[in-house]
Amino acid sequence: MAITHSWTIDPDLKTKDQGGQIDVVYSVVWRLTSSETVGEKIYSICSSNQISLNIDDISAFTDFSDLTEAQIIGWAKAKIDANALEGLGVDCDEWEAGHERNISKQKTPSMQVKIAPWMITTEE
């Protein structure tokens, strides 16, 4: 099965009044969850971060009650990509590619984690 990526927005939106509008969303927490199911096992990774949205031009303002998650995801992804162009982090495609690399490593780990021998108890 292929890796699926899901972008979401946490429901707590930071708002302020600006340019004669009320409840202008200016900051959100985005979340990228990626997963792949192989047989009975699910491999997954999740990243999130807070981002300030570009609210310099609110001429196409949407009332708070009419906002959709898809709309805000679009704004957040546009800001992530714009920041990457300015050398401030990576773009959305690279976030997804990084998740794909992580899942690949989960499926075929190059290392193991073992319990220290002094922590192993034996039953007698």
C-alpha angles and dihedrals in degrees: 000000000000127000113263123208123205123189116198138168124228109242096238103091121186112226139178139174114262139160093003092307126112127219096019106178107231105160134032140167111238124198130200116197119184127183145167128194117214112181106310095338126093119204115196147161133188130199129181139175141170116249134186112230125224105257098160091110114039096163089120092049119170118207112247093242090056097051119118129202090238090057093050092045087056091052093047094048091048090053092046090052092045091051090051090054088055091051094256103128131311132307126253094263090056091049088056093044090051090053090050090053090049093051090048089055090048090054094048108023117195091205141035134221114222132184113252110255094239089059095056113097123200124209117229 
